[in-house]
Amino acid sequence: MPYRELPGDRARVEAWQAFTRRLAEHGALPVAWLPMSPALVPAEALRYTELHCLDGAHGLRALRARNAGTAAAAPVSPPTVPAAAPAADSPTGAVSRHALLPALLTRLACCVRVEPGLLRALRRLDADAAAEPGLEAIVWSYAPVVAAGSRFCEITPAYVAAYRDRFFALAAAEQQEILRRILDAHAWRGRSTESAELLIWQAHARQEAVSDEFVARIDEARDWFARFGAGGRSVLGDAAGYAGDLFHRHGDDRAWIAANSPLLAPIWALAGVDDIPAGLQPADVAAARQRGDAVASTWRLQQQNDRFVLLPDRGEAGRLPTLIPEGGVVCGLRTDAGWRQRWLEPCAAPLTLPLAHAAKLSEIALDSGRRHYRLLRLQRPPWAKELARDGHGLYLDVDCNGVVQRFRWIDPGEFMMGSPPDEPERRENEVQHPVTLSRGFWLADTACTQAFWQAVTGNNPSRFQDDPGNPVESVSWDEVQTFIGKLRRRLPGLPARLPTEAEWEYACRAGTTTPFSFGDQITPDRVNYNGNYPYAGGKIGRYRGQTVPVASLPANAWGLYEMHGNVWEWCTDRFGAYPTGPQVDPQGPRTGDARVLRGGSWSSRGRSVRSACRCRSEPGGRLDDFGFRLALGPGEQVLSPAEPVTRKGLAAEPTTRRSRTTESSSTAPLA
């Protein structure tokens, strides 16, 4: 009966006493030499046994009862881990009570394997542990925290990340001495063990611990991993087995993986698995898994009933995300069970994302290496009457005193702002330049109506009051700011504002590059403008001479009405010359008096209702064709990720990775 298992285990103590009593009754006195201090020996064990402790303090003298069982009894539990071991498997007895155990396990945290010699070397790092050789036996039997075989032991994957977090709290000098002893013990093991332990140690050591003494060894370790990953399956030995074992034992160490993602991704690829450890960067995964013979193709993300699928893009018009996998795509999913990533390789048939049920999904991330999507589930905010989806996409309704304004979700994206040099009847201030909108936003699907204005302010300044559904006009930029302030006070939390000029044109174009969102020409059946002055040689048409009710003319592809004509719409920007280079989320010039108006009006000529046409006025200017349309956002300030309450959707969040030379990094909402 191993004495390391006796303390605290009453059944084993009683079994040992019964055995030694029977020996004594037959005239035999058992003698045991124990590699531990008297503190770990239960007093009951001395009744029928002569015990000697080989701890260096008691020589060869037999242990007396008064010297036994003096170990501290303060409970010491293993670190908290995401998935706790069942109670039946929890450590018991002296194993779970010894005060020196957590410190020793923390010293083992960065070891790939721990042989008896290394365990002894790390135990002797401080005087208290050095005086207790029995700690080695305790560690070896400390299941489920430690897995032990006949030659070595290691902290199990479920607990190793927690002990490595504790390792970071050690003093830099102690961290350095631990590494010295690890390297000394494993000098004979070969480069794989040493290299892994060096990089694991570096990921969890204090910055000041990574001194010049270790820099060269760490560089050699990184070089070994780079060569191993580049060698692929041509490496001698079982490369796939090594890769699989490495990530099985250390795949939960996000800090180590994230710090070495470019080195570890090719090794992960050798394992031939699709589940991606947390910390590997999508671009590194894509580079490691892409095949040389992969053919680039365009795919579209869609929701089908309770599942999300990737389908080959057939060129149909739509706003759902498209991406070019070039061999595969990294798919990240967040559910109640946590975050997981998988490598997906689309084929000819629709590819279902690895999710049991869409209702359990709170986040999707898709990364094809050149384009990144992040989509979050949205909860209807308290100031919104409804959050839902129709044929044009995601929308929400805002109700003020019984008058409803609908807002459309506008995806982040890229477009060419301004007009090309060959566009007929363009103006010189429409210099074309690339613009990236990195954040989605909500935009009213119509200009603000007289009814909505009156519900907020109690008055109606408009000239054309024959229909409360007409757009409010004869309002200045300054008056619109006052209106927005009152609206916010009526609906706390509503992030109402005017759109930027870039947001306005992006939404007006709705993915088109032609002079109008309807194409190269317009007619009064589509746009309320002065038909006596058609665009670019078009036919003369009807001139109404006043505004028409909102949403009475066709919407553009994104469900936005009368972006061309009816009333000029104020933007938040000051007016100024366009830059010539690429812009990200432009806000207009910082100085200047005039504010921007866009879209043209009922009195405008055809050239003035083009998507690119710009107008300006002093912020106090007020004419009978000046109106506005509200925006909300940016998107991540509007709705927070949450489980749906009633109707639900997923909306795009901003991304940090962009590419203007390949694909954009924008995303789209899903329901």
Secondary structure as GFF3:
##gff-version 3
##sequence-region A 1 671
A	DSSP	three_ten_helix	3	5	.	.	.	ID=ss1
A	DSSP	alpha_helix	10	25	.	.	.	ID=ss2
A	DSSP	beta_strand	31	34	.	.	.	ID=ss3
A	DSSP	three_ten_helix	38	40	.	.	.	ID=ss4
A	DSSP	three_ten_helix	43	46	.	.	.	ID=ss5
A	DSSP	beta_strand	50	53	.	.	.	ID=ss6
A	DSSP	three_ten_helix	65	67	.	.	.	ID=ss7
A	DSSP	three_ten_helix	87	89	.	.	.	ID=ss8
A	DSSP	alpha_helix	94	97	.	.	.	ID=ss9
A	DSSP	alpha_helix	101	107	.	.	.	ID=ss10
A	DSSP	alpha_helix	116	123	.	.	.	ID=ss11
A	DSSP	alpha_helix	127	130	.	.	.	ID=ss12
A	DSSP	alpha_helix	134	140	.	.	.	ID=ss13
A	DSSP	beta_strand	146	148	.	.	.	ID=ss14
A	DSSP	beta_strand	153	155	.	.	.	ID=ss15
A	DSSP	alpha_helix	157	168	.	.	.	ID=ss16
A	DSSP	alpha_helix	172	185	.	.	.	ID=ss17
A	DSSP	alpha_helix	191	204	.	.	.	ID=ss18
A	DSSP	three_ten_helix	207	209	.	.	.	ID=ss19
A	DSSP	alpha_helix	212	231	.	.	.	ID=ss20
A	DSSP	three_ten_helix	232	234	.	.	.	ID=ss21
A	DSSP	alpha_helix	239	250	.	.	.	ID=ss22
A	DSSP	alpha_helix	254	259	.	.	.	ID=ss23
A	DSSP	alpha_helix	261	270	.	.	.	ID=ss24
A	DSSP	beta_strand	275	276	.	.	.	ID=ss25
A	DSSP	alpha_helix	282	289	.	.	.	ID=ss26
A	DSSP	beta_strand	299	304	.	.	.	ID=ss27
A	DSSP	beta_strand	307	312	.	.	.	ID=ss28
A	DSSP	beta_strand	322	323	.	.	.	ID=ss29
A	DSSP	beta_strand	329	335	.	.	.	ID=ss30
A	DSSP	beta_strand	338	344	.	.	.	ID=ss31
A	DSSP	beta_strand	351	352	.	.	.	ID=ss32
A	DSSP	three_ten_helix	358	360	.	.	.	ID=ss33
A	DSSP	beta_strand	363	367	.	.	.	ID=ss34
A	DSSP	beta_strand	372	378	.	.	.	ID=ss35
A	DSSP	beta_strand	384	390	.	.	.	ID=ss36
A	DSSP	beta_strand	393	400	.	.	.	ID=ss37
A	DSSP	beta_strand	403	410	.	.	.	ID=ss38
A	DSSP	beta_strand	413	417	.	.	.	ID=ss39
A	DSSP	beta_strand	433	437	.	.	.	ID=ss40
A	DSSP	beta_strand	441	444	.	.	.	ID=ss41
A	DSSP	alpha_helix	450	457	.	.	.	ID=ss42
A	DSSP	alpha_helix	477	490	.	.	.	ID=ss43
A	DSSP	beta_strand	496	497	.	.	.	ID=ss44
A	DSSP	alpha_helix	501	509	.	.	.	ID=ss45
A	DSSP	beta_strand	568	574	.	.	.	ID=ss46
A	DSSP	beta_strand	583	584	.	.	.	ID=ss47
A	DSSP	beta_strand	595	598	.	.	.	ID=ss48
A	DSSP	three_ten_helix	606	609	.	.	.	ID=ss49
A	DSSP	beta_strand	614	617	.	.	.	ID=ss50
A	DSSP	beta_strand	626	628	.	.	.	ID=ss51
A	DSSP	beta_strand	631	632	.	.	.	ID=ss52
A	DSSP	alpha_helix	635	638	.	.	.	ID=ss53
A	DSSP	beta_strand	649	652	.	.	.	ID=ss54
###
